Amino acid sequence: MRSPDASRATWRKSSRSNGAGGDCVEVANLVANIGVRDSKAPDSGHLIFSPQVWAAFVTQARAGRHDL
């Protein structure tokens, strides 16, 4: 499967990002998928998720299922 072109994507930071150098992610709508990347290393690549998988992850994260 070819990766969607993310060169023109509009990336947005997590609302939980405080700008203090902690763990930050950015997300972007990539036509039919969702891209996720590290905001501190944006040129290091990105992960791609289907909208359904991303929605399930966000729901689980909000419920605390991925807390350490």
All heavy atoms as TSV, in Angstrom:
chain	resi	resn	atom	element	x	y	z
A	1	MET	N	N	0.840	-1.178	0.000
A	1	MET	CA	C	0.000	0.000	0.000
A	1	MET	C	C	0.888	1.244	0.000
A	1	MET	O	O	1.823	1.358	0.775
A	1	MET	CB	C	-0.888	-0.012	1.242
A	1	MET	CG	C	-1.821	1.157	1.313
A	1	MET	SD	S	-3.020	0.942	2.635
A	1	MET	CE	C	-2.507	2.238	3.714
A	2	ARG	N	N	0.597	2.176	-0.868
A	2	ARG	CA	C	1.327	3.439	-0.925
A	2	ARG	C	C	0.877	4.364	0.188
A	2	ARG	O	O	-0.299	4.485	0.472
A	2	ARG	CB	C	1.060	4.114	-2.266
A	2	ARG	CG	C	2.245	4.085	-3.171
A	2	ARG	CD	C	1.954	4.776	-4.456
A	2	ARG	NE	N	2.071	6.217	-4.226
A	2	ARG	CZ	C	1.542	7.114	-5.009
A	2	ARG	NH1	N	0.839	6.777	-6.049
A	2	ARG	NH2	N	1.699	8.388	-4.755
A	3	SER	N	N	1.834	5.037	0.795
A	3	SER	CA	C	1.510	6.012	1.827
A	3	SER	C	C	0.938	7.268	1.191
A	3	SER	O	O	1.433	7.719	0.166
A	3	SER	CB	C	2.763	6.388	2.614
A	3	SER	OG	O	3.246	5.298	3.317
A	4	PRO	N	N	-0.096	7.840	1.787
A	4	PRO	CA	C	-0.628	9.098	1.277
A	4	PRO	C	C	0.428	10.199	1.367
A	4	PRO	O	O	1.258	10.198	2.274
A	4	PRO	CB	C	-1.803	9.421	2.199
A	4	PRO	CG	C	-2.069	8.197	2.970
A	4	PRO	CD	C	-0.829	7.371	2.944
A	5	ASP	N	N	0.384	11.118	0.437
A	5	ASP	CA	C	1.305	12.248	0.440
A	5	ASP	C	C	0.916	13.192	1.575
A	5	ASP	O	O	-0.178	13.738	1.600
A	5	ASP	CB	C	1.231	12.971	-0.899
A	5	ASP	CG	C	2.169	14.164	-0.967
A	5	ASP	OD1	O	3.061	14.272	-0.115
A	5	ASP	OD2	O	1.998	14.973	-1.886
A	6	ALA	N	N	1.830	13.363	2.513
A	6	ALA	CA	C	1.560	14.234	3.667
A	6	ALA	C	C	2.283	15.567	3.551
A	6	ALA	O	O	2.245	16.366	4.477
A	6	ALA	CB	C	1.971	13.517	4.951
A	7	SER	N	N	2.913	15.831	2.405
A	7	SER	CA	C	3.697	17.051	2.268
A	7	SER	C	C	2.843	18.317	2.330
A	7	SER	O	O	3.326	19.374	2.711
A	7	SER	CB	C	4.502	17.031	0.967
A	7	SER	OG	O	3.638	16.996	-0.155
A	8	ARG	N	N	1.580	18.230	1.965
A	8	ARG	CA	C	0.692	19.400	2.016
A	8	ARG	C	C	-0.343	19.299	3.134
A	8	ARG	O	O	-1.273	20.097	3.188
A	8	ARG	CB	C	-0.028	19.564	0.685
A	8	ARG	CG	C	0.919	19.899	-0.431
A	8	ARG	CD	C	0.173	20.045	-1.727
A	8	ARG	NE	N	1.075	20.435	-2.776
A	8	ARG	CZ	C	0.864	21.428	-3.600
A	8	ARG	NH1	N	-0.240	22.121	-3.522
A	8	ARG	NH2	N	1.740	21.721	-4.527
A	9	ALA	N	N	-0.165	18.319	3.995
A	9	ALA	CA	C	-1.118	18.129	5.087
A	9	ALA	C	C	-1.045	19.279	6.086
A	9	ALA	O	O	0.008	19.882	6.284
A	9	ALA	CB	C	-0.838	16.812	5.811
A	10	THR	N	N	-2.165	19.560	6.704
A	10	THR	CA	C	-2.213	20.537	7.789
A	10	THR	C	C	-2.168	19.767	9.092
A	10	THR	O	O	-3.127	19.096	9.461
A	10	THR	CB	C	-3.504	21.379	7.704
A	10	THR	OG1	O	-3.536	22.049	6.446
A	10	THR	CG2	C	-3.566	22.391	8.831
A	11	TRP	N	N	-1.037	19.829	9.754
A	11	TRP	CA	C	-0.837	19.109	11.006
A	11	TRP	C	C	-1.268	19.991	12.169
A	11	TRP	O	O	-1.043	21.187	12.172
A	11	TRP	CB	C	0.634	18.736	11.166
A	11	TRP	CG	C	1.073	17.743	10.129
A	11	TRP	CD1	C	1.595	18.030	8.912
A	11	TRP	CD2	C	1.000	16.326	10.220
A	11	TRP	NE1	N	1.859	16.872	8.231
A	11	TRP	CE2	C	1.507	15.802	9.018
A	11	TRP	CE3	C	0.564	15.438	11.206
A	11	TRP	CZ2	C	1.584	14.441	8.772
A	11	TRP	CZ3	C	0.648	14.087	10.962
A	11	TRP	CH2	C	1.146	13.591	9.760
A	12	ARG	N	N	-1.905	19.393	13.158
A	12	ARG	CA	C	-2.307	20.132	14.356
A	12	ARG	C	C	-1.832	19.370	15.591
A	12	ARG	O	O	-1.877	18.148	15.632
A	12	ARG	CB	C	-3.806	20.385	14.374
A	12	ARG	CG	C	-4.656	19.155	14.368
A	12	ARG	CD	C	-6.125	19.500	14.138
A	12	ARG	NE	N	-6.956	18.326	14.262
A	12	ARG	CZ	C	-7.125	17.411	13.337
A	12	ARG	NH1	N	-6.511	17.506	12.186
A	12	ARG	NH2	N	-7.910	16.369	13.551
A	13	LYS	N	N	-1.377	20.141	16.580
A	13	LYS	CA	C	-0.861	19.550	17.814
A	13	LYS	C	C	-1.991	19.092	18.715
A	13	LYS	O	O	-3.073	19.654	18.708
A	13	LYS	CB	C	-0.021	20.567	18.574
A	13	LYS	CG	C	1.434	20.364	18.397
A	13	LYS	CD	C	2.222	21.277	19.308
A	13	LYS	CE	C	3.597	21.364	18.685
A	13	LYS	NZ	N	4.491	22.228	19.351
A	14	SER	N	N	-1.663	18.131	19.524
A	14	SER	CA	C	-2.589	17.650	20.530
A	14	SER	C	C	-3.005	18.794	21.443
A	14	SER	O	O	-2.196	19.651	21.799
A	14	SER	CB	C	-1.915	16.554	21.362
A	14	SER	OG	O	-2.657	16.281	22.523
A	15	SER	N	N	-4.255	18.801	21.832
A	15	SER	CA	C	-4.730	19.826	22.774
A	15	SER	C	C	-4.083	19.658	24.146
A	15	SER	O	O	-4.102	20.563	24.963
A	15	SER	CB	C	-6.253	19.761	22.894
A	15	SER	OG	O	-6.649	18.501	23.398
A	16	ARG	N	N	-3.484	18.502	24.389
A	16	ARG	CA	C	-2.802	18.237	25.669
A	16	ARG	C	C	-1.357	18.725	25.657
A	16	ARG	O	O	-0.684	18.680	26.675
A	16	ARG	CB	C	-2.818	16.741	25.984
A	16	ARG	CG	C	-4.193	16.154	26.085
A	16	ARG	CD	C	-4.802	16.523	27.388
A	16	ARG	NE	N	-6.121	15.924	27.495
A	16	ARG	CZ	C	-6.738	15.735	28.604
A	16	ARG	NH1	N	-6.185	16.103	29.735
A	16	ARG	NH2	N	-7.930	15.218	28.623
A	17	SER	N	N	-0.878	19.171	24.509
A	17	SER	CA	C	0.496	19.652	24.405
A	17	SER	C	C	0.609	21.000	25.095
A	17	SER	O	O	-0.158	21.912	24.839
A	17	SER	CB	C	0.878	19.803	22.929
A	17	SER	OG	O	2.143	20.381	22.819
A	18	ASN	N	N	1.614	21.125	25.957
A	18	ASN	CA	C	1.769	22.384	26.683
A	18	ASN	C	C	2.976	23.188	26.201
A	18	ASN	O	O	3.280	24.230	26.749
A	18	ASN	CB	C	1.865	22.133	28.190
A	18	ASN	CG	C	3.074	21.329	28.574
A	18	ASN	OD1	O	3.961	21.086	27.756
A	18	ASN	ND2	N	3.133	20.889	29.823
A	19	GLY	N	N	3.702	22.682	25.218
A	19	GLY	CA	C	4.845	23.403	24.695
A	19	GLY	C	C	6.069	23.380	25.584
A	19	GLY	O	O	7.036	24.074	25.333
A	20	ALA	N	N	6.063	22.576	26.645
A	20	ALA	CA	C	7.183	22.533	27.580
A	20	ALA	C	C	8.198	21.449	27.224
A	20	ALA	O	O	9.038	21.094	28.032
A	20	ALA	CB	C	6.658	22.301	28.999
A	21	GLY	N	N	8.113	20.907	26.002
A	21	GLY	CA	C	9.086	19.909	25.566
A	21	GLY	C	C	8.729	18.493	25.945
A	21	GLY	O	O	9.551	17.601	25.816
A	22	GLY	N	N	7.511	18.266	26.383
A	22	GLY	CA	C	7.097	16.911	26.738
A	22	GLY	C	C	6.721	16.100	25.512
A	22	GLY	O	O	7.050	16.441	24.385
A	23	ASP	N	N	6.028	15.016	25.754
A	23	ASP	CA	C	5.590	14.153	24.659
A	23	ASP	C	C	4.458	14.827	23.910
A	23	ASP	O	O	3.411	15.103	24.485
A	23	ASP	CB	C	5.118	12.804	25.213
A	23	ASP	CG	C	6.234	12.066	25.925
A	23	ASP	OD1	O	7.392	12.221	25.502
A	23	ASP	OD2	O	5.949	11.350	26.886
A	24	CYS	N	N	4.674	15.104	22.635
A	24	CYS	CA	C	3.661	15.784	21.824
A	24	CYS	C	C	3.449	15.026	20.525
A	24	CYS	O	O	4.393	14.523	19.931
A	24	CYS	CB	C	4.100	17.203	21.488
A	24	CYS	SG	S	4.434	18.224	22.922
A	25	VAL	N	N	2.220	14.977	20.102
A	25	VAL	CA	C	1.909	14.398	18.807
A	25	VAL	C	C	1.133	15.413	17.993
A	25	VAL	O	O	0.520	16.331	18.536
A	25	VAL	CB	C	1.096	13.085	18.915
A	25	VAL	CG1	C	1.883	12.012	19.634
A	25	VAL	CG2	C	-0.235	13.323	19.591
A	26	GLU	N	N	1.195	15.235	16.684
A	26	GLU	CA	C	0.405	16.037	15.768
A	26	GLU	C	C	-0.405	15.073	14.914
A	26	GLU	O	O	0.039	13.955	14.627
A	26	GLU	CB	C	1.303	16.878	14.861
A	26	GLU	CG	C	2.079	17.934	15.603
A	26	GLU	CD	C	3.027	18.699	14.697
A	26	GLU	OE1	O	3.653	18.096	13.811
A	26	GLU	OE2	O	3.128	19.914	14.893
A	27	VAL	N	N	-1.586	15.490	14.515
A	27	VAL	CA	C	-2.429	14.679	13.642
A	27	VAL	C	C	-2.824	15.501	12.423
A	27	VAL	O	O	-2.839	16.736	12.462
A	27	VAL	CB	C	-3.694	14.161	14.367
A	27	VAL	CG1	C	-3.322	13.224	15.500
A	27	VAL	CG2	C	-4.551	15.293	14.880
A	28	ALA	N	N	-3.142	14.792	11.338
A	28	ALA	CA	C	-3.573	15.460	10.106
A	28	ALA	C	C	-4.551	14.553	9.378
A	28	ALA	O	O	-4.424	13.322	9.415
A	28	ALA	CB	C	-2.383	15.758	9.209
A	29	ASN	N	N	-5.525	15.147	8.722
A	29	ASN	CA	C	-6.408	14.398	7.841
A	29	ASN	C	C	-5.678	14.203	6.520
A	29	ASN	O	O	-5.239	15.168	5.897
A	29	ASN	CB	C	-7.716	15.150	7.612
A	29	ASN	CG	C	-8.569	15.186	8.853
A	29	ASN	OD1	O	-8.563	14.247	9.635
A	29	ASN	ND2	N	-9.290	16.260	9.053
A	30	LEU	N	N	-5.507	12.950	6.105
A	30	LEU	CA	C	-4.806	12.619	4.865
A	30	LEU	C	C	-5.803	11.984	3.896
A	30	LEU	O	O	-5.765	10.792	3.643
A	30	LEU	CB	C	-3.648	11.663	5.137
A	30	LEU	CG	C	-2.610	12.130	6.148
A	30	LEU	CD1	C	-1.582	11.038	6.404
A	30	LEU	CD2	C	-1.929	13.399	5.664
A	31	VAL	N	N	-6.715	12.747	3.398
A	31	VAL	CA	C	-7.789	12.332	2.493
A	31	VAL	C	C	-8.638	11.252	3.146
A	31	VAL	O	O	-9.614	11.566	3.789
A	31	VAL	CB	C	-7.249	11.913	1.117
A	31	VAL	CG1	C	-8.377	11.572	0.165
A	31	VAL	CG2	C	-6.374	12.996	0.520
A	32	ALA	N	N	-8.276	9.981	3.037
A	32	ALA	CA	C	-9.100	8.902	3.579
A	32	ALA	C	C	-8.512	8.299	4.849
A	32	ALA	O	O	-9.025	7.308	5.351
A	32	ALA	CB	C	-9.272	7.807	2.533
A	33	ASN	N	N	-7.441	8.866	5.370
A	33	ASN	CA	C	-6.770	8.323	6.546
A	33	ASN	C	C	-6.387	9.442	7.505
A	33	ASN	O	O	-6.515	10.619	7.193
A	33	ASN	CB	C	-5.495	7.570	6.131
A	33	ASN	CG	C	-5.812	6.340	5.319
A	33	ASN	OD1	O	-6.470	5.438	5.797
A	33	ASN	ND2	N	-5.358	6.316	4.082
A	34	ILE	N	N	-5.873	9.040	8.665
A	34	ILE	CA	C	-5.394	9.974	9.678
A	34	ILE	C	C	-3.894	9.751	9.840
A	34	ILE	O	O	-3.449	8.618	10.013
A	34	ILE	CB	C	-6.092	9.740	11.044
A	34	ILE	CG1	C	-7.605	9.770	10.914
A	34	ILE	CG2	C	-5.593	10.724	12.089
A	34	ILE	CD1	C	-8.176	11.089	10.449
A	35	GLY	N	N	-3.113	10.828	9.776
A	35	GLY	CA	C	-1.680	10.739	10.003
A	35	GLY	C	C	-1.348	11.202	11.413
A	35	GLY	O	O	-1.978	12.109	11.942
A	36	VAL	N	N	-0.356	10.558	12.013
A	36	VAL	CA	C	0.098	10.908	13.362
A	36	VAL	C	C	1.618	10.963	13.320
A	36	VAL	O	O	2.260	10.059	12.784
A	36	VAL	CB	C	-0.356	9.859	14.406
A	36	VAL	CG1	C	0.127	10.232	15.798
A	36	VAL	CG2	C	-1.853	9.697	14.390
A	37	ARG	N	N	2.188	12.038	13.887
A	37	ARG	CA	C	3.642	12.152	13.909
A	37	ARG	C	C	4.107	12.803	15.204
A	37	ARG	O	O	3.317	13.406	15.933
A	37	ARG	CB	C	4.148	12.951	12.716
A	37	ARG	CG	C	3.816	14.422	12.777
A	37	ARG	CD	C	4.313	15.155	11.548
A	37	ARG	NE	N	4.076	16.594	11.655
A	37	ARG	CZ	C	4.369	17.457	10.710
A	37	ARG	NH1	N	4.912	17.049	9.583
A	37	ARG	NH2	N	4.123	18.736	10.893
A	38	ASP	N	N	5.399	12.694	15.457
A	38	ASP	CA	C	6.036	13.311	16.619
A	38	ASP	C	C	6.272	14.780	16.295
A	38	ASP	O	O	6.969	15.102	15.326
A	38	ASP	CB	C	7.353	12.604	16.902
A	38	ASP	CG	C	8.079	13.108	18.135
A	38	ASP	OD1	O	7.759	14.209	18.631
A	38	ASP	OD2	O	8.976	12.396	18.600
A	39	SER	N	N	5.743	15.679	17.095
A	39	SER	CA	C	5.881	17.109	16.812
A	39	SER	C	C	7.326	17.591	16.950
A	39	SER	O	O	7.691	18.599	16.369
A	39	SER	CB	C	4.972	17.929	17.723
A	39	SER	OG	O	5.369	17.801	19.069
A	40	LYS	N	N	8.138	16.870	17.720
A	40	LYS	CA	C	9.526	17.271	17.895
A	40	LYS	C	C	10.419	16.773	16.766
A	40	LYS	O	O	11.545	17.222	16.621
A	40	LYS	CB	C	10.053	16.762	19.234
A	40	LYS	CG	C	9.341	17.389	20.445
A	40	LYS	CD	C	9.830	16.827	21.762
A	40	LYS	CE	C	9.675	15.359	21.973
A	40	LYS	NZ	N	8.373	14.761	21.789
A	41	ALA	N	N	9.929	15.840	15.953
A	41	ALA	CA	C	10.707	15.287	14.835
A	41	ALA	C	C	9.787	15.080	13.629
A	41	ALA	O	O	9.580	13.958	13.178
A	41	ALA	CB	C	11.352	13.973	15.257
A	42	PRO	N	N	9.216	16.160	13.102
A	42	PRO	CA	C	8.224	16.024	12.036
A	42	PRO	C	C	8.748	15.405	10.742
A	42	PRO	O	O	7.971	14.847	9.974
A	42	PRO	CB	C	7.752	17.462	11.804
A	42	PRO	CG	C	8.843	18.322	12.332
A	42	PRO	CD	C	9.464	17.544	13.453
A	43	ASP	N	N	10.041	15.460	10.514
A	43	ASP	CA	C	10.601	14.885	9.292
A	43	ASP	C	C	10.971	13.418	9.451
A	43	ASP	O	O	11.497	12.803	8.521
A	43	ASP	CB	C	11.829	15.690	8.851
A	43	ASP	CG	C	11.462	17.101	8.450
A	43	ASP	OD1	O	10.347	17.308	7.928
A	43	ASP	OD2	O	12.286	18.012	8.673
A	44	SER	N	N	10.691	12.842	10.606
A	44	SER	CA	C	11.031	11.438	10.866
A	44	SER	C	C	9.966	10.464	10.389
A	44	SER	O	O	10.077	9.272	10.624
A	44	SER	CB	C	11.268	11.225	12.357
A	44	SER	OG	O	12.407	11.947	12.757
A	45	GLY	N	N	8.931	10.967	9.758
A	45	GLY	CA	C	7.877	10.099	9.256
A	45	GLY	C	C	6.609	10.199	10.085
A	45	GLY	O	O	6.548	10.948	11.055
A	46	HIS	N	N	5.623	9.442	9.671
A	46	HIS	CA	C	4.338	9.460	10.366
A	46	HIS	C	C	3.685	8.093	10.271
A	46	HIS	O	O	4.039	7.280	9.427
A	46	HIS	CB	C	3.424	10.543	9.786
A	46	HIS	CG	C	3.140	10.373	8.329
A	46	HIS	ND1	N	3.991	10.848	7.350
A	46	HIS	CD2	C	2.123	9.769	7.677
A	46	HIS	CE1	C	3.499	10.549	6.167
A	46	HIS	NE2	N	2.369	9.890	6.338
A	47	LEU	N	N	2.756	7.857	11.162
A	47	LEU	CA	C	1.946	6.641	11.147
A	47	LEU	C	C	0.626	6.965	10.473
A	47	LEU	O	O	0.156	8.103	10.521
A	47	LEU	CB	C	1.693	6.153	12.571
A	47	LEU	CG	C	2.936	5.834	13.395
A	47	LEU	CD1	C	2.530	5.536	14.837
A	47	LEU	CD2	C	3.687	4.671	12.798
A	48	ILE	N	N	0.005	5.963	9.862
A	48	ILE	CA	C	-1.265	6.158	9.173
A	48	ILE	C	C	-2.302	5.203	9.757
A	48	ILE	O	O	-2.030	4.014	9.919
A	48	ILE	CB	C	-1.107	5.890	7.664
A	48	ILE	CG1	C	-0.091	6.858	7.073
A	48	ILE	CG2	C	-2.449	6.016	6.957
A	48	ILE	CD1	C	0.302	6.515	5.661
A	49	PHE	N	N	-3.472	5.748	10.070
A	49	PHE	CA	C	-4.573	4.960	10.620
A	49	PHE	C	C	-5.837	5.226	9.821
A	49	PHE	O	O	-6.053	6.345	9.345
A	49	PHE	CB	C	-4.830	5.333	12.087
A	49	PHE	CG	C	-3.645	5.102	12.979
A	49	PHE	CD1	C	-2.763	6.127	13.271
A	49	PHE	CD2	C	-3.408	3.850	13.524
A	49	PHE	CE1	C	-1.665	5.926	14.090
A	49	PHE	CE2	C	-2.304	3.632	14.344
A	49	PHE	CZ	C	-1.439	4.670	14.625
A	50	SER	N	N	-6.698	4.236	9.755
A	50	SER	CA	C	-8.018	4.464	9.154
A	50	SER	C	C	-8.824	5.319	10.134
A	50	SER	O	O	-8.547	5.316	11.342
A	50	SER	CB	C	-8.732	3.143	8.900
A	50	SER	OG	O	-9.148	2.565	10.126
A	51	PRO	N	N	-9.818	6.037	9.647
A	51	PRO	CA	C	-10.644	6.832	10.565
A	51	PRO	C	C	-11.292	5.989	11.659
A	51	PRO	O	O	-11.410	6.435	12.798
A	51	PRO	CB	C	-11.694	7.459	9.654
A	51	PRO	CG	C	-11.030	7.520	8.318
A	51	PRO	CD	C	-10.175	6.281	8.254
A	52	GLN	N	N	-11.682	4.761	11.347
A	52	GLN	CA	C	-12.318	3.891	12.335
A	52	GLN	C	C	-11.347	3.490	13.439
A	52	GLN	O	O	-11.687	3.512	14.624
A	52	GLN	CB	C	-12.884	2.626	11.658
A	52	GLN	CG	C	-13.967	2.905	10.660
A	52	GLN	CD	C	-13.440	3.302	9.273
A	52	GLN	OE1	O	-12.247	3.311	9.004
A	52	GLN	NE2	N	-14.365	3.642	8.387
A	53	VAL	N	N	-10.135	3.129	13.060
A	53	VAL	CA	C	-9.125	2.745	14.053
A	53	VAL	C	C	-8.747	3.948	14.911
A	53	VAL	O	O	-8.617	3.839	16.133
A	53	VAL	CB	C	-7.889	2.135	13.357
A	53	VAL	CG1	C	-6.729	1.979	14.318
A	53	VAL	CG2	C	-8.245	0.791	12.742
A	54	TRP	N	N	-8.579	5.115	14.290
A	54	TRP	CA	C	-8.237	6.321	15.036
A	54	TRP	C	C	-9.347	6.674	16.029
A	54	TRP	O	O	-9.069	7.001	17.179
A	54	TRP	CB	C	-7.953	7.484	14.092
A	54	TRP	CG	C	-7.527	8.720	14.817
A	54	TRP	CD1	C	-8.222	9.873	14.943
A	54	TRP	CD2	C	-6.320	8.916	15.553
A	54	TRP	NE1	N	-7.525	10.786	15.701
A	54	TRP	CE2	C	-6.353	10.221	16.091
A	54	TRP	CE3	C	-5.215	8.119	15.808
A	54	TRP	CZ2	C	-5.321	10.732	16.862
A	54	TRP	CZ3	C	-4.185	8.642	16.591
A	54	TRP	CH2	C	-4.248	9.929	17.104
A	55	ALA	N	N	-10.600	6.605	15.599
A	55	ALA	CA	C	-11.723	6.922	16.490
A	55	ALA	C	C	-11.757	5.964	17.675
A	55	ALA	O	O	-11.999	6.382	18.813
A	55	ALA	CB	C	-13.045	6.870	15.720
A	56	ALA	N	N	-11.497	4.680	17.437
A	56	ALA	CA	C	-11.476	3.700	18.526
A	56	ALA	C	C	-10.348	4.018	19.511
A	56	ALA	O	O	-10.537	3.957	20.731
A	56	ALA	CB	C	-11.314	2.288	17.973
A	57	PHE	N	N	-9.169	4.384	18.994
A	57	PHE	CA	C	-8.053	4.745	19.868
A	57	PHE	C	C	-8.383	5.964	20.716
A	57	PHE	O	O	-8.149	5.979	21.925
A	57	PHE	CB	C	-6.789	5.009	19.043
A	57	PHE	CG	C	-5.701	5.629	19.862
A	57	PHE	CD1	C	-4.988	4.875	20.782
A	57	PHE	CD2	C	-5.405	6.975	19.736
A	57	PHE	CE1	C	-3.994	5.459	21.562
A	57	PHE	CE2	C	-4.415	7.567	20.510
A	57	PHE	CZ	C	-3.706	6.802	21.418
A	58	VAL	N	N	-8.929	7.001	20.096
A	58	VAL	CA	C	-9.265	8.224	20.831
A	58	VAL	C	C	-10.292	7.930	21.923
A	58	VAL	O	O	-10.167	8.396	23.057
A	58	VAL	CB	C	-9.763	9.325	19.871
A	58	VAL	CG1	C	-10.355	10.502	20.628
A	58	VAL	CG2	C	-8.619	9.797	18.968
A	59	THR	N	N	-11.293	7.123	21.613
A	59	THR	CA	C	-12.307	6.739	22.602
A	59	THR	C	C	-11.662	6.006	23.777
A	59	THR	O	O	-11.946	6.311	24.944
A	59	THR	CB	C	-13.385	5.860	21.950
A	59	THR	OG1	O	-14.038	6.619	20.934
A	59	THR	CG2	C	-14.406	5.368	22.966
A	60	GLN	N	N	-10.761	5.067	23.469
A	60	GLN	CA	C	-10.080	4.316	24.532
A	60	GLN	C	C	-9.152	5.214	25.341
A	60	GLN	O	O	-9.078	5.095	26.569
A	60	GLN	CB	C	-9.294	3.159	23.929
A	60	GLN	CG	C	-10.174	2.077	23.347
A	60	GLN	CD	C	-9.371	1.010	22.637
A	60	GLN	OE1	O	-8.145	1.035	22.610
A	60	GLN	NE2	N	-10.073	0.065	22.038
A	61	ALA	N	N	-8.455	6.126	24.670
A	61	ALA	CA	C	-7.550	7.036	25.385
A	61	ALA	C	C	-8.315	7.939	26.329
A	61	ALA	O	O	-7.895	8.176	27.472
A	61	ALA	CB	C	-6.742	7.865	24.380
A	62	ARG	N	N	-9.441	8.440	25.866
A	62	ARG	CA	C	-10.264	9.306	26.734
A	62	ARG	C	C	-10.784	8.545	27.949
A	62	ARG	O	O	-10.998	9.133	29.011
A	62	ARG	CB	C	-11.438	9.875	25.943
A	62	ARG	CG	C	-11.017	10.972	25.002
A	62	ARG	CD	C	-12.186	11.552	24.245
A	62	ARG	NE	N	-11.752	12.633	23.382
A	62	ARG	CZ	C	-12.358	13.001	22.278
A	62	ARG	NH1	N	-13.457	12.372	21.880
A	62	ARG	NH2	N	-11.887	13.970	21.546
A	63	ALA	N	N	-10.963	7.241	27.786
A	63	ALA	CA	C	-11.437	6.410	28.902
A	63	ALA	C	C	-10.287	5.956	29.817
A	63	ALA	O	O	-10.520	5.264	30.803
A	63	ALA	CB	C	-12.174	5.188	28.359
A	64	GLY	N	N	-9.057	6.360	29.480
A	64	GLY	CA	C	-7.919	6.025	30.319
A	64	GLY	C	C	-7.321	4.649	30.066
A	64	GLY	O	O	-6.481	4.187	30.831
A	65	ARG	N	N	-7.699	3.994	28.980
A	65	ARG	CA	C	-7.230	2.629	28.727
A	65	ARG	C	C	-5.784	2.566	28.282
A	65	ARG	O	O	-5.199	1.490	28.235
A	65	ARG	CB	C	-8.121	1.957	27.695
A	65	ARG	CG	C	-9.529	1.794	28.230
A	65	ARG	CD	C	-10.343	0.698	27.662
A	65	ARG	NE	N	-9.636	-0.517	27.375
A	65	ARG	CZ	C	-9.956	-1.311	26.371
A	65	ARG	NH1	N	-10.968	-1.009	25.572
A	65	ARG	NH2	N	-9.310	-2.421	26.157
A	66	HIS	N	N	-5.168	3.694	27.945
A	66	HIS	CA	C	-3.760	3.703	27.504
A	66	HIS	C	C	-2.871	4.480	28.467
A	66	HIS	O	O	-1.737	4.786	28.132
A	66	HIS	CB	C	-3.666	4.283	26.082
A	66	HIS	CG	C	-4.441	3.504	25.082
A	66	HIS	ND1	N	-4.051	2.257	24.649
A	66	HIS	CD2	C	-5.613	3.756	24.447
A	66	HIS	CE1	C	-4.926	1.798	23.782
A	66	HIS	NE2	N	-5.878	2.698	23.648
A	67	ASP	N	N	-3.392	4.796	29.636
A	67	ASP	CA	C	-2.588	5.507	30.629
A	67	ASP	C	C	-1.509	4.580	31.178
A	67	ASP	O	O	-1.725	3.374	31.344
A	67	ASP	CB	C	-3.455	5.987	31.788
A	67	ASP	CG	C	-4.431	7.076	31.362
A	67	ASP	OD1	O	-4.308	7.574	30.223
A	67	ASP	OD2	O	-5.316	7.419	32.165
A	68	LEU	N	N	-0.362	5.143	31.463
A	68	LEU	CA	C	0.732	4.349	32.051
A	68	LEU	C	C	0.639	4.324	33.543
A	68	LEU	O	O	0.134	5.103	34.220
A	68	LEU	CB	C	2.088	4.930	31.635
A	68	LEU	CG	C	2.359	4.886	30.149
A	68	LEU	CD1	C	3.693	5.571	29.863
A	68	LEU	CD2	C	2.417	3.445	29.673
